Amino acid sequence: MSTKPKNRDRRGRRKGGPRRSDSPRRPDRPKPPCSICGEPIQDITSALSRPIDGTPVHFDCALKSVTDKMNPGEGEKVIYLGKGSFAVVEQEAYQKRSLKISRRIDWENLEEKSEWRRELRTDLK
């Protein structure tokens, strides 16, 4: 007689079998171009709104733009705080995980929702 459990062969499988290849996990969404670099935004959920006109931009393009604008000095680093805000912190404090913010910039306008975000919200429902 075997001492191993009967369900051992099924461990890790989803109930109902594997996912069918013809049923996508998420709907195909249009990929709008980044208003800074012009490349299509593959993951629109990680995009930020440009403060000038509210168009979507890559997170990396926004970070580069803020870094160029804030011009961090030696021993400083630009980080993303969340909710559309960036800050310049001291490099040493960042490595110790104790933030000492020297300058802050709000990239997104939180009071105005962009049209592309409204469309994204309706697509998810």
CNS distance restraints for C-alpha pairs under 8 A (distance, minus, plus):
assign (resid   4 and name CA) (resid   8 and name CA) 7.29 0.50 0.50
assign (resid   7 and name CA) (resid  11 and name CA) 6.60 0.50 0.50
assign (resid  13 and name CA) (resid  17 and name CA) 6.87 0.50 0.50
assign (resid  13 and name CA) (resid  18 and name CA) 7.47 0.50 0.50
assign (resid  14 and name CA) (resid  18 and name CA) 6.61 0.50 0.50
assign (resid  19 and name CA) (resid  23 and name CA) 7.50 0.50 0.50
assign (resid  31 and name CA) (resid  40 and name CA) 5.52 0.50 0.50
assign (resid  31 and name CA) (resid  41 and name CA) 5.41 0.50 0.50
assign (resid  31 and name CA) (resid  42 and name CA) 5.99 0.50 0.50
assign (resid  31 and name CA) (resid  43 and name CA) 7.96 0.50 0.50
assign (resid  31 and name CA) (resid  44 and name CA) 7.23 0.50 0.50
assign (resid  32 and name CA) (resid  40 and name CA) 5.47 0.50 0.50
assign (resid  32 and name CA) (resid  41 and name CA) 5.84 0.50 0.50
assign (resid  32 and name CA) (resid  56 and name CA) 7.54 0.50 0.50
assign (resid  33 and name CA) (resid  38 and name CA) 5.19 0.50 0.50
assign (resid  33 and name CA) (resid  39 and name CA) 5.26 0.50 0.50
assign (resid  33 and name CA) (resid  40 and name CA) 4.08 0.50 0.50
assign (resid  33 and name CA) (resid  41 and name CA) 5.80 0.50 0.50
assign (resid  33 and name CA) (resid  56 and name CA) 7.64 0.50 0.50
assign (resid  33 and name CA) (resid  57 and name CA) 7.71 0.50 0.50
assign (resid  34 and name CA) (resid  38 and name CA) 4.75 0.50 0.50
assign (resid  34 and name CA) (resid  39 and name CA) 5.54 0.50 0.50
assign (resid  34 and name CA) (resid  40 and name CA) 5.94 0.50 0.50
assign (resid  34 and name CA) (resid  41 and name CA) 6.08 0.50 0.50
assign (resid  34 and name CA) (resid  55 and name CA) 7.78 0.50 0.50
assign (resid  34 and name CA) (resid  56 and name CA) 5.91 0.50 0.50
assign (resid  34 and name CA) (resid  57 and name CA) 4.47 0.50 0.50
assign (resid  34 and name CA) (resid  58 and name CA) 6.09 0.50 0.50
assign (resid  35 and name CA) (resid  50 and name CA) 7.83 0.50 0.50
assign (resid  35 and name CA) (resid  55 and name CA) 6.46 0.50 0.50
assign (resid  35 and name CA) (resid  56 and name CA) 6.54 0.50 0.50
assign (resid  35 and name CA) (resid  57 and name CA) 5.69 0.50 0.50
assign (resid  36 and name CA) (resid  57 and name CA) 6.46 0.50 0.50
assign (resid  36 and name CA) (resid  61 and name CA) 6.70 0.50 0.50
assign (resid  37 and name CA) (resid  61 and name CA) 7.25 0.50 0.50
assign (resid  41 and name CA) (resid  47 and name CA) 7.51 0.50 0.50
assign (resid  41 and name CA) (resid  57 and name CA) 7.43 0.50 0.50
assign (resid  41 and name CA) (resid  58 and name CA) 6.42 0.50 0.50
assign (resid  43 and name CA) (resid  47 and name CA) 7.10 0.50 0.50
assign (resid  44 and name CA) (resid  56 and name CA) 7.93 0.50 0.50
assign (resid  46 and name CA) (resid  58 and name CA) 7.41 0.50 0.50
assign (resid  46 and name CA) (resid  59 and name CA) 6.61 0.50 0.50
assign (resid  47 and name CA) (resid  56 and name CA) 5.91 0.50 0.50
assign (resid  47 and name CA) (resid  57 and name CA) 5.53 0.50 0.50
assign (resid  47 and name CA) (resid  58 and name CA) 5.08 0.50 0.50
assign (resid  47 and name CA) (resid  59 and name CA) 5.48 0.50 0.50
assign (resid  48 and name CA) (resid  56 and name CA) 5.59 0.50 0.50
assign (resid  48 and name CA) (resid  57 and name CA) 5.45 0.50 0.50
assign (resid  48 and name CA) (resid  58 and name CA) 6.55 0.50 0.50
assign (resid  48 and name CA) (resid  59 and name CA) 6.06 0.50 0.50
assign (resid  48 and name CA) (resid  62 and name CA) 7.37 0.50 0.50
assign (resid  48 and name CA) (resid  84 and name CA) 7.16 0.50 0.50
assign (resid  48 and name CA) (resid 108 and name CA) 7.21 0.50 0.50
assign (resid  49 and name CA) (resid  54 and name CA) 4.83 0.50 0.50
assign (resid  49 and name CA) (resid  55 and name CA) 5.38 0.50 0.50
assign (resid  49 and name CA) (resid  56 and name CA) 4.72 0.50 0.50
assign (resid  49 and name CA) (resid  57 and name CA) 6.17 0.50 0.50
assign (resid  49 and name CA) (resid 107 and name CA) 7.91 0.50 0.50
assign (resid  49 and name CA) (resid 108 and name CA) 5.86 0.50 0.50
assign (resid  49 and name CA) (resid 114 and name CA) 7.05 0.50 0.50
assign (resid  50 and name CA) (resid  54 and name CA) 4.70 0.50 0.50
assign (resid  50 and name CA) (resid  55 and name CA) 5.35 0.50 0.50
assign (resid  50 and name CA) (resid  56 and name CA) 6.11 0.50 0.50
assign (resid  50 and name CA) (resid  57 and name CA) 6.34 0.50 0.50
assign (resid  50 and name CA) (resid  62 and name CA) 7.85 0.50 0.50
assign (resid  50 and name CA) (resid 107 and name CA) 7.26 0.50 0.50
assign (resid  50 and name CA) (resid 108 and name CA) 6.61 0.50 0.50
assign (resid  51 and name CA) (resid 107 and name CA) 6.01 0.50 0.50
assign (resid  51 and name CA) (resid 108 and name CA) 5.44 0.50 0.50
assign (resid  51 and name CA) (resid 109 and name CA) 6.46 0.50 0.50
assign (resid  54 and name CA) (resid 114 and name CA) 5.59 0.50 0.50
assign (resid  54 and name CA) (resid 115 and name CA) 7.95 0.50 0.50
assign (resid  55 and name CA) (resid 114 and name CA) 7.29 0.50 0.50
assign (resid  55 and name CA) (resid 116 and name CA) 7.54 0.50 0.50
assign (resid  56 and name CA) (resid 116 and name CA) 7.49 0.50 0.50
assign (resid  57 and name CA) (resid  61 and name CA) 6.60 0.50 0.50
assign (resid  57 and name CA) (resid  62 and name CA) 6.61 0.50 0.50
assign (resid  58 and name CA) (resid  62 and name CA) 6.31 0.50 0.50
assign (resid  59 and name CA) (resid  63 and name CA) 6.17 0.50 0.50
assign (resid  60 and name CA) (resid  64 and name CA) 6.13 0.50 0.50
assign (resid  61 and name CA) (resid  65 and name CA) 6.09 0.50 0.50
assign (resid  62 and name CA) (resid  66 and name CA) 6.13 0.50 0.50
assign (resid  63 and name CA) (resid  67 and name CA) 6.04 0.50 0.50
assign (resid  63 and name CA) (resid  78 and name CA) 7.79 0.50 0.50
assign (resid  63 and name CA) (resid  79 and name CA) 7.97 0.50 0.50
assign (resid  63 and name CA) (resid  80 and name CA) 7.83 0.50 0.50
assign (resid  64 and name CA) (resid  68 and name CA) 6.14 0.50 0.50
assign (resid  65 and name CA) (resid  69 and name CA) 6.17 0.50 0.50
assign (resid  66 and name CA) (resid  70 and name CA) 5.91 0.50 0.50
assign (resid  66 and name CA) (resid  78 and name CA) 7.86 0.50 0.50
assign (resid  66 and name CA) (resid  86 and name CA) 7.56 0.50 0.50
assign (resid  67 and name CA) (resid  71 and name CA) 5.70 0.50 0.50
assign (resid  67 and name CA) (resid  72 and name CA) 6.83 0.50 0.50
assign (resid  67 and name CA) (resid  78 and name CA) 6.20 0.50 0.50
assign (resid  70 and name CA) (resid  88 and name CA) 7.75 0.50 0.50
assign (resid  72 and name CA) (resid  76 and name CA) 5.53 0.50 0.50
assign (resid  72 and name CA) (resid  77 and name CA) 6.28 0.50 0.50
assign (resid  72 and name CA) (resid  78 and name CA) 7.03 0.50 0.50
assign (resid  72 and name CA) (resid  88 and name CA) 6.68 0.50 0.50
assign (resid  75 and name CA) (resid  90 and name CA) 5.89 0.50 0.50
assign (resid  75 and name CA) (resid  91 and name CA) 5.07 0.50 0.50
assign (resid  75 and name CA) (resid  92 and name CA) 7.18 0.50 0.50
assign (resid  76 and name CA) (resid  88 and name CA) 6.41 0.50 0.50
assign (resid  76 and name CA) (resid  89 and name CA) 5.54 0.50 0.50
assign (resid  76 and name CA) (resid  90 and name CA) 4.39 0.50 0.50
assign (resid  76 and name CA) (resid  91 and name CA) 4.85 0.50 0.50
assign (resid  77 and name CA) (resid  88 and name CA) 5.50 0.50 0.50
assign (resid  77 and name CA) (resid  89 and name CA) 5.42 0.50 0.50
assign (resid  77 and name CA) (resid  90 and name CA) 6.18 0.50 0.50
assign (resid  77 and name CA) (resid  91 and name CA) 5.63 0.50 0.50
assign (resid  78 and name CA) (resid  86 and name CA) 6.80 0.50 0.50
assign (resid  78 and name CA) (resid  87 and name CA) 5.58 0.50 0.50
assign (resid  78 and name CA) (resid  88 and name CA) 4.49 0.50 0.50
assign (resid  78 and name CA) (resid  89 and name CA) 6.38 0.50 0.50
assign (resid  79 and name CA) (resid  86 and name CA) 5.66 0.50 0.50
assign (resid  79 and name CA) (resid  87 and name CA) 5.54 0.50 0.50
assign (resid  79 and name CA) (resid  88 and name CA) 6.44 0.50 0.50
assign (resid  79 and name CA) (resid  89 and name CA) 7.32 0.50 0.50
assign (resid  80 and name CA) (resid  84 and name CA) 7.70 0.50 0.50
assign (resid  80 and name CA) (resid  85 and name CA) 6.13 0.50 0.50
assign (resid  80 and name CA) (resid  86 and name CA) 4.46 0.50 0.50
assign (resid  80 and name CA) (resid  87 and name CA) 6.49 0.50 0.50
assign (resid  81 and name CA) (resid  85 and name CA) 5.42 0.50 0.50
assign (resid  81 and name CA) (resid  86 and name CA) 5.43 0.50 0.50
assign (resid  81 and name CA) (resid  87 and name CA) 6.75 0.50 0.50
assign (resid  82 and name CA) (resid  86 and name CA) 7.42 0.50 0.50
assign (resid  83 and name CA) (resid 108 and name CA) 7.65 0.50 0.50
assign (resid  83 and name CA) (resid 110 and name CA) 7.74 0.50 0.50
assign (resid  84 and name CA) (resid 106 and name CA) 6.02 0.50 0.50
assign (resid  84 and name CA) (resid 107 and name CA) 5.24 0.50 0.50
assign (resid  84 and name CA) (resid 108 and name CA) 4.78 0.50 0.50
assign (resid  84 and name CA) (resid 109 and name CA) 7.67 0.50 0.50
assign (resid  84 and name CA) (resid 110 and name CA) 7.71 0.50 0.50
assign (resid  85 and name CA) (resid 104 and name CA) 7.19 0.50 0.50
assign (resid  85 and name CA) (resid 105 and name CA) 5.78 0.50 0.50
assign (resid  85 and name CA) (resid 106 and name CA) 4.34 0.50 0.50
assign (resid  85 and name CA) (resid 107 and name CA) 5.45 0.50 0.50
assign (resid  85 and name CA) (resid 108 and name CA) 7.04 0.50 0.50
assign (resid  86 and name CA) (resid 104 and name CA) 5.87 0.50 0.50
assign (resid  86 and name CA) (resid 105 and name CA) 5.36 0.50 0.50
assign (resid  86 and name CA) (resid 106 and name CA) 6.35 0.50 0.50
assign (resid  86 and name CA) (resid 107 and name CA) 6.93 0.50 0.50
assign (resid  87 and name CA) (resid 101 and name CA) 6.40 0.50 0.50
assign (resid  87 and name CA) (resid 102 and name CA) 7.42 0.50 0.50
assign (resid  87 and name CA) (resid 103 and name CA) 5.57 0.50 0.50
assign (resid  87 and name CA) (resid 104 and name CA) 4.18 0.50 0.50
assign (resid  87 and name CA) (resid 105 and name CA) 6.09 0.50 0.50
assign (resid  88 and name CA) (resid 101 and name CA) 5.90 0.50 0.50
assign (resid  88 and name CA) (resid 102 and name CA) 5.73 0.50 0.50
assign (resid  88 and name CA) (resid 103 and name CA) 5.17 0.50 0.50
assign (resid  88 and name CA) (resid 104 and name CA) 6.36 0.50 0.50
assign (resid  89 and name CA) (resid  93 and name CA) 7.25 0.50 0.50
assign (resid  89 and name CA) (resid  94 and name CA) 6.74 0.50 0.50
assign (resid  89 and name CA) (resid  99 and name CA) 6.42 0.50 0.50
assign (resid  89 and name CA) (resid 100 and name CA) 5.55 0.50 0.50
assign (resid  89 and name CA) (resid 101 and name CA) 4.66 0.50 0.50
assign (resid  89 and name CA) (resid 102 and name CA) 5.77 0.50 0.50
assign (resid  89 and name CA) (resid 103 and name CA) 7.40 0.50 0.50
assign (resid  90 and name CA) (resid  94 and name CA) 6.20 0.50 0.50
assign (resid  90 and name CA) (resid  99 and name CA) 7.46 0.50 0.50
assign (resid  90 and name CA) (resid 100 and name CA) 6.28 0.50 0.50
assign (resid  90 and name CA) (resid 101 and name CA) 7.23 0.50 0.50
assign (resid  90 and name CA) (resid 102 and name CA) 7.58 0.50 0.50
assign (resid  91 and name CA) (resid  95 and name CA) 6.36 0.50 0.50
assign (resid  92 and name CA) (resid  96 and name CA) 6.41 0.50 0.50
assign (resid  93 and name CA) (resid  97 and name CA) 6.09 0.50 0.50
assign (resid  93 and name CA) (resid  98 and name CA) 5.14 0.50 0.50
assign (resid  93 and name CA) (resid  99 and name CA) 5.48 0.50 0.50
assign (resid  93 and name CA) (resid 100 and name CA) 6.30 0.50 0.50
assign (resid  94 and name CA) (resid  98 and name CA) 5.99 0.50 0.50
assign (resid  94 and name CA) (resid  99 and name CA) 5.63 0.50 0.50
assign (resid  94 and name CA) (resid 100 and name CA) 7.81 0.50 0.50
assign (resid 109 and name CA) (resid 113 and name CA) 7.78 0.50 0.50
assign (resid 113 and name CA) (resid 117 and name CA) 6.70 0.50 0.50
assign (resid 113 and name CA) (resid 118 and name CA) 7.12 0.50 0.50
assign (resid 114 and name CA) (resid 118 and name CA) 6.58 0.50 0.50
assign (resid 115 and name CA) (resid 119 and name CA) 6.37 0.50 0.50
assign (resid 116 and name CA) (resid 120 and name CA) 6.16 0.50 0.50
assign (resid 117 and name CA) (resid 121 and name CA) 6.14 0.50 0.50
assign (resid 118 and name CA) (resid 122 and name CA) 6.40 0.50 0.50
assign (resid 119 and name CA) (resid 123 and name CA) 6.22 0.50 0.50
assign (resid 120 and name CA) (resid 124 and name CA) 6.41 0.50 0.50
assign (resid 121 and name CA) (resid 125 and name CA) 6.81 0.50 0.50
